């Protein structure tokens, strides 16, 4: 399948058209669609009927072949899709649909599939009439108009039922994740979330820190599911979570559908904002990620800006966000520096303490074993000697057992 990509430059745009069209091309390639041509038009305002001007529609009509697809850079209204499809006699779609197609092809877990199904049905609902017009017009001829109206209502009811069922199933999974998060809090586990633009290297970074690998590939939206792994940072154990990548003009259906997955970000103790420092649009991608985080209600969470792919040597003129570290996950560059920054941020208020716990106070020992990573443990005649890192705010609980060395 070959595509003609269409974008419009108009007054008061809130994004860079060149960046957006380049992404639309990458999205098409990710969807296994060959880009045949790109058409740009300058307008004072978007046409309500065709999105583009009528003259451009005629120009498009001359360029398209029977098996082509025309992809618009912004989400089209149902009326625009209908009018363009009628005028061009080929398949017409938009950026949102293209992203949904990619998500549908990449969703592997039940949760991701449910989230994509919800987003797809929300996208389809207002477009039913235009998509089914031939069927409805066939059924709704003289004396049959009511049949056509009943059919579209039936389709709407089917989608509403599917949405309700998918949301119920997703809610059950969400409750399970909430339980896991509460357990982590109770166990005082620190959670680090990887966030950033799609294809910035988040999954590769997670794979560096863990033996249990997640899928990684040099393509947009390689991973959709949140993957959480136990990670050891020297003497500390943490949970590190990968998240779905962001992109400019991410359809609101998807943000809403994946909101439950992204709740993990709101609960994190530290965010690693992974950035493709080699991208020409690096700073725009940072801004997009920060905007999505703000929309999710993420506030005051410590963040380290991880400028990845420095092996490509294209980062010299960037305006650096702090605190920052320059790494190459591929080459293993500066990952030890990143690890030190993570430990310093997460455990700056932690202290290594040594305790001597008499055997008769075994419940204290059991509590410590449950909540802390034991560094040293020795069974002595009348008690147990242990050492572990503890938050200074909680040190008072163990004050009576602190081990004092005798010189």
C-alpha positions as CSV (number, residue, x, y, z in Angstrom):
1,X,0.0,0.0,0.0
2,X,1.2,3.5,-0.9
3,X,0.2,6.7,0.8
4,X,0.0,10.4,0.1
5,X,0.5,12.4,3.3
6,X,-1.4,15.7,3.6
7,X,-0.7,18.6,6.0
8,X,-2.0,22.1,6.3
9,X,-0.1,25.1,7.6
10,X,-2.6,27.6,9.1
11,X,-2.7,30.5,11.5
12,X,-2.3,29.9,15.2
13,X,-0.9,26.4,14.9
14,X,0.3,25.0,18.2
15,X,2.9,22.6,16.7
16,X,5.8,22.6,14.2
17,X,4.4,21.3,10.8
18,X,7.8,20.1,9.5
19,X,8.4,18.0,12.7
20,X,4.9,16.7,12.6
21,X,5.0,15.7,8.9
22,X,8.3,13.9,9.4
23,X,6.7,11.9,12.3
24,X,3.7,11.1,10.1
25,X,6.1,9.6,7.6
26,X,7.7,7.5,10.3
27,X,4.3,6.4,11.6
28,X,3.4,5.3,8.1
29,X,6.6,3.3,7.7
30,X,5.9,1.7,11.1
31,X,2.5,0.7,9.7
32,X,4.3,-0.8,6.7
33,X,2.9,1.8,4.4
34,X,5.2,3.3,1.7
35,X,5.0,7.1,1.4
36,X,4.5,8.0,-2.2
37,X,4.1,11.7,-1.9
38,X,3.7,14.6,0.6
39,X,1.3,17.5,0.0
40,X,1.3,20.7,2.1
41,X,-1.2,23.6,1.8
42,X,-1.2,27.0,3.5
43,X,-4.6,28.2,4.6
44,X,-5.9,30.9,6.9
45,X,-8.2,28.3,8.5
46,X,-9.1,24.6,8.1
47,X,-11.9,23.8,5.7
48,X,-14.8,22.3,7.6
49,X,-15.9,20.4,4.5
50,X,-12.6,18.9,3.2
51,X,-9.9,20.0,5.8
52,X,-8.0,21.3,2.7
53,X,-9.2,23.6,0.0
54,X,-11.4,22.4,-2.9
55,X,-8.6,23.1,-5.4
56,X,-6.2,20.8,-3.4
57,X,-8.9,18.1,-3.4
58,X,-8.9,18.2,-7.2
59,X,-5.1,18.1,-7.3
60,X,-5.1,15.2,-4.9
61,X,-7.6,13.4,-7.1
62,X,-5.1,13.5,-10.0
63,X,-2.3,12.1,-7.9
64,X,-4.0,9.1,-6.3
65,X,-4.2,5.6,-7.7
66,X,-6.9,3.0,-7.0
67,X,-4.9,1.2,-4.3
68,X,-3.5,4.4,-2.6
69,X,-4.4,5.7,0.9
70,X,-4.5,9.4,1.8
71,X,-3.4,10.2,5.3
72,X,-4.0,13.6,6.9
73,X,-1.8,14.9,9.6
74,X,-4.6,15.9,12.0
75,X,-7.7,14.1,13.1
76,X,-10.5,14.5,10.6
77,X,-14.1,15.0,11.4
78,X,-16.5,12.3,10.3
79,X,-17.9,14.7,7.7
80,X,-14.5,15.5,6.3
81,X,-13.7,11.7,6.0
82,X,-17.0,11.2,4.1
83,X,-16.5,14.1,1.8
84,X,-12.9,13.3,1.0
85,X,-13.6,9.6,0.5
86,X,-16.5,10.5,-1.9
87,X,-14.3,13.0,-3.8
88,X,-11.1,10.9,-4.1
89,X,-12.7,7.4,-4.3
90,X,-9.8,5.9,-2.2
91,X,-9.3,5.2,1.5
92,X,-8.9,8.4,3.6
93,X,-7.7,8.4,7.1
94,X,-5.7,10.5,9.6
95,X,-2.9,10.6,12.1
96,X,-5.0,9.3,15.0
97,X,-6.1,6.2,13.1
98,X,-2.5,5.5,12.0
99,X,-1.3,5.5,15.6
100,X,-4.2,3.3,16.6
101,X,-3.3,0.8,13.9
102,X,0.3,0.7,15.2
103,X,-1.0,0.2,18.8
104,X,-3.3,-2.6,17.6
105,X,-0.5,-4.4,15.9
106,X,1.9,-4.0,18.9
107,X,-0.5,-4.8,21.8
108,X,0.5,-8.1,23.4
109,X,-0.8,-8.2,26.9
110,X,-4.5,-8.4,27.8
111,X,-4.3,-5.0,29.4
112,X,-2.8,-3.3,26.3
113,X,-5.3,-5.0,24.0
114,X,-8.2,-3.7,26.2
115,X,-6.8,-0.2,26.2
116,X,-6.4,-0.1,22.5
117,X,-9.9,-1.6,22.0
118,X,-11.3,1.2,24.2
119,X,-9.4,3.9,22.2
120,X,-10.4,2.4,18.9
121,X,-14.1,2.2,19.8
122,X,-14.1,5.8,21.1
123,X,-12.6,6.8,17.8
124,X,-15.1,4.8,15.7
125,X,-18.3,5.9,17.5
126,X,-18.7,9.4,15.9
127,X,-17.6,8.0,12.5
128,X,-20.2,5.2,12.2
129,X,-22.6,7.0,9.9
130,X,-20.0,7.9,7.3
131,X,-18.4,4.4,7.4
132,X,-21.7,2.5,7.0
133,X,-23.4,5.0,4.7
134,X,-23.6,2.5,1.8
135,X,-25.2,-0.2,4.0
136,X,-27.6,2.3,5.5
137,X,-28.6,3.9,2.2
138,X,-29.3,0.4,0.8
139,X,-31.5,-0.4,3.7
140,X,-33.1,3.0,4.0
141,X,-34.6,3.4,0.5
142,X,-38.3,4.2,-0.1
143,X,-40.3,2.7,2.7
144,X,-37.2,1.4,4.5
145,X,-35.6,4.6,6.1
146,X,-36.5,3.3,9.5
147,X,-34.5,0.1,8.9
148,X,-31.4,2.2,8.2
149,X,-31.8,4.2,11.3
150,X,-32.3,1.0,13.3
151,X,-29.1,-0.5,11.9
152,X,-26.9,2.4,12.9
153,X,-28.4,2.5,16.4
154,X,-27.7,-1.3,16.6
155,X,-24.0,-0.7,15.7
156,X,-23.8,2.1,18.3
157,X,-25.2,-0.2,20.9
158,X,-22.8,-3.0,20.0
159,X,-19.8,-0.6,20.4
160,X,-21.2,0.8,23.7
161,X,-21.5,-2.7,25.0
162,X,-17.9,-3.6,23.9
163,X,-16.7,-0.4,25.6
164,X,-18.5,-1.2,28.8
165,X,-17.2,-4.8,28.9
166,X,-13.6,-3.7,28.1
167,X,-13.7,-1.0,30.8
168,X,-14.9,-3.5,33.3
169,X,-12.1,-6.0,32.4
170,X,-9.5,-3.2,32.5
171,X,-10.7,-2.0,35.9
172,X,-10.1,-5.4,37.3
173,X,-6.5,-5.3,36.0
174,X,-6.1,-1.7,37.4
175,X,-7.2,-2.9,40.9
176,X,-4.6,-5.6,40.7
177,X,-1.9,-3.1,39.9
178,X,-3.1,-0.7,42.6
179,X,-2.8,-3.6,45.1
180,X,0.8,-4.2,43.8
181,X,1.6,-0.5,44.3
182,X,0.2,-0.5,47.8
183,X,2.3,-3.5,48.6
184,X,5.4,-1.8,47.4
185,X,4.7,1.2,49.6
186,X,4.2,-1.0,52.6
187,X,7.5,-2.7,51.8
188,X,9.0,0.7,51.4
189,X,10.3,-0.2,47.9
190,X,11.5,2.7,45.8
191,X,9.9,3.0,42.3
192,X,11.7,4.5,39.3
193,X,9.7,5.2,36.1
194,X,11.2,5.6,32.7
195,X,9.4,8.2,30.7
196,X,10.1,10.0,27.4
197,X,9.4,10.2,23.7
198,X,8.8,7.1,21.7
199,X,12.0,5.4,20.5
200,X,14.2,7.4,22.9
201,X,15.7,4.2,24.4
202,X,13.6,3.6,27.6
203,X,13.3,-0.2,27.1
204,X,17.0,-0.5,26.3
205,X,17.9,1.3,29.5
206,X,15.6,-1.0,31.5
207,X,17.2,-4.0,29.9
208,X,20.7,-2.7,30.9
209,X,19.7,-2.8,34.6
210,X,17.9,-6.1,34.6
211,X,18.4,-9.7,33.5
212,X,14.7,-10.2,32.6
213,X,14.6,-8.4,29.3
214,X,11.8,-6.5,27.7
215,X,11.2,-6.1,24.0
216,X,13.3,-3.3,22.4
217,X,13.5,-2.2,18.8
218,X,14.5,0.9,16.8
219,X,11.0,1.9,15.9
220,X,8.1,4.0,17.1
221,X,6.0,2.5,19.9
222,X,8.0,-0.7,20.2
223,X,6.6,-1.4,23.6
224,X,3.1,-0.5,24.8
225,X,2.8,-2.4,28.1
226,X,4.2,-1.1,31.4
227,X,7.0,-3.5,32.3
228,X,8.2,-3.5,36.0
229,X,11.4,-5.2,37.0
230,X,13.4,-5.6,40.3
231,X,16.7,-3.8,39.9
232,X,19.7,-3.8,42.3
233,X,21.6,-0.5,42.6
234,X,24.7,-1.5,44.7
235,X,23.3,-2.2,48.2
236,X,19.7,-1.1,47.3
237,X,16.9,-2.9,45.6
238,X,14.3,-0.8,43.6
239,X,11.5,-1.4,41.1
240,X,12.1,0.1,37.7
241,X,9.1,0.5,35.3
242,X,9.1,1.2,31.6
243,X,6.1,3.1,30.1
244,X,4.5,3.7,26.7
245,X,6.4,6.3,24.8
246,X,4.8,9.7,24.1
247,X,4.5,11.5,20.8
248,X,3.4,14.9,19.6
249,X,-0.4,15.1,18.9
250,X,-1.0,11.8,20.7
251,X,-4.8,11.1,20.3
252,X,-6.8,12.0,23.4
253,X,-8.5,8.6,23.1
254,X,-5.2,6.9,23.7
255,X,-4.2,9.1,26.6
256,X,-7.5,8.4,28.3
257,X,-7.3,4.6,27.5
258,X,-3.7,4.3,28.8
259,X,-4.3,6.6,31.8
260,X,-4.5,3.6,34.1
261,X,-1.1,2.3,32.9
262,X,0.4,5.8,33.3
263,X,-0.8,6.0,36.9
264,X,2.4,4.2,37.7
265,X,4.2,7.4,36.8
266,X,2.2,9.4,39.4
267,X,3.3,7.0,42.2
268,X,7.0,7.0,41.3
269,X,9.7,8.2,43.6
270,X,11.9,9.2,40.7
271,X,11.4,9.7,37.0
272,X,14.1,9.1,34.4
273,X,13.3,11.3,31.4
274,X,15.0,9.4,28.6
275,X,15.8,11.7,25.7
276,X,17.1,10.9,22.2
277,X,19.9,13.4,22.1
278,X,20.6,12.6,18.4
279,X,17.2,13.7,17.3
280,X,16.9,17.0,15.3
281,X,13.7,17.6,17.3
282,X,15.1,16.7,20.7
283,X,14.0,19.9,22.5
284,X,10.5,19.6,21.1
285,X,10.3,16.0,22.3
286,X,11.3,17.0,25.8
287,X,8.6,19.7,25.8
288,X,6.0,17.2,24.6
289,X,6.9,14.7,27.3
290,X,6.7,17.4,30.0
291,X,3.3,18.5,28.7
292,X,1.9,14.9,28.8
293,X,3.2,14.5,32.4
294,X,1.6,17.7,33.4
295,X,-1.7,16.6,31.9
296,X,-1.4,13.4,33.9
297,X,-1.1,15.4,37.1
298,X,2.5,14.5,37.7
299,X,3.9,17.2,40.0
300,X,7.0,17.6,42.2
301,X,8.4,14.2,41.4
302,X,12.2,14.2,41.2
303,X,13.4,13.8,37.7
304,X,16.8,13.1,36.0
305,X,17.1,14.0,32.4
306,X,18.9,11.1,30.7
307,X,20.3,12.3,27.3
308,X,20.7,9.0,25.5
309,X,22.5,8.1,22.2
310,X,25.5,10.4,22.8
311,X,27.5,7.9,20.7
312,X,25.9,9.6,17.7
313,X,27.6,12.8,18.7
314,X,24.8,15.2,17.9
315,X,24.1,16.9,21.2
316,X,26.7,19.7,21.4
317,X,24.2,22.6,20.9
318,X,21.3,21.4,23.1
319,X,19.9,23.5,25.9
320,X,20.4,21.1,28.7
321,X,17.7,20.5,31.4
322,X,19.1,19.8,34.8
323,X,19.9,17.5,36.6
324,X,21.3,15.8,33.5
325,X,23.5,12.9,32.6
326,X,24.8,12.0,29.1
327,X,24.7,8.3,28.3
328,X,24.9,5.8,25.5
329,X,22.9,2.7,26.5
330,X,24.3,1.0,23.3
331,X,27.9,1.7,24.3
332,X,27.5,1.5,28.1
333,X,28.7,5.1,28.5
334,X,28.2,6.9,31.8
335,X,25.6,4.4,33.1
336,X,27.6,4.1,36.3
337,X,27.2,7.9,36.7
338,X,23.4,7.5,36.2
339,X,23.3,4.8,38.8
340,X,25.1,7.0,41.3
341,X,22.7,9.9,40.6
342,X,19.7,7.5,41.2
343,X,21.1,6.3,44.5
344,X,21.9,9.8,45.6
345,X,18.4,11.0,44.8
346,X,16.4,8.0,46.1
347,X,18.5,7.3,49.2
348,X,20.0,10.7,50.2
349,X,18.1,10.5,53.6
350,X,19.2,6.8,54.2
351,X,21.9,5.7,56.6
352,X,23.6,2.4,57.1
353,X,22.8,1.2,60.6
354,X,24.1,-1.8,62.6
355,X,21.8,-3.5,65.1
356,X,22.2,-6.2,67.7
357,X,18.8,-7.9,68.3
358,X,18.4,-10.4,71.2
359,X,16.7,-13.6,70.1
360,X,13.7,-12.9,72.4
361,X,12.9,-9.8,70.2
362,X,12.6,-11.9,67.1
363,X,9.5,-10.0,65.8
364,X,11.7,-6.9,65.3
365,X,14.1,-9.0,63.3
366,X,11.2,-10.4,61.2
367,X,9.9,-6.9,60.5
368,X,13.3,-5.7,59.3
369,X,13.7,-8.8,57.1
370,X,10.4,-8.0,55.5
371,X,10.9,-4.3,54.8
372,X,14.7,-3.9,54.2
373,X,17.6,-5.2,52.2
374,X,19.9,-6.8,54.7
375,X,23.6,-6.0,54.1
376,X,25.2,-8.1,56.8
377,X,23.7,-10.8,59.0
378,X,25.5,-12.8,61.8
379,X,23.9,-15.2,64.3
380,X,25.7,-14.8,67.6
381,X,25.2,-16.5,71.0
382,X,22.4,-14.4,72.4
383,X,21.2,-12.5,69.4
384,X,21.5,-11.5,65.7
385,X,23.8,-8.8,64.3
386,X,22.5,-7.1,61.2
387,X,23.2,-4.0,59.1
388,X,20.9,-2.3,56.6
389,X,20.0,1.1,55.1
390,X,17.1,2.9,56.7
391,X,15.4,6.2,56.2
392,X,16.5,8.6,58.9
393,X,12.9,9.3,59.7
394,X,12.4,5.7,60.7
395,X,15.7,5.1,62.5
396,X,14.1,5.9,65.8
397,X,12.2,2.6,65.7
398,X,15.4,0.7,66.1
399,X,17.3,3.1,68.4
400,X,17.5,0.7,71.4
401,X,19.1,-2.0,69.2
402,X,21.9,0.1,67.6
403,X,25.2,-1.8,67.9
404,X,28.0,0.2,69.6
405,X,31.5,-1.0,68.9
406,X,33.7,-1.5,71.9
407,X,37.2,-0.2,71.3
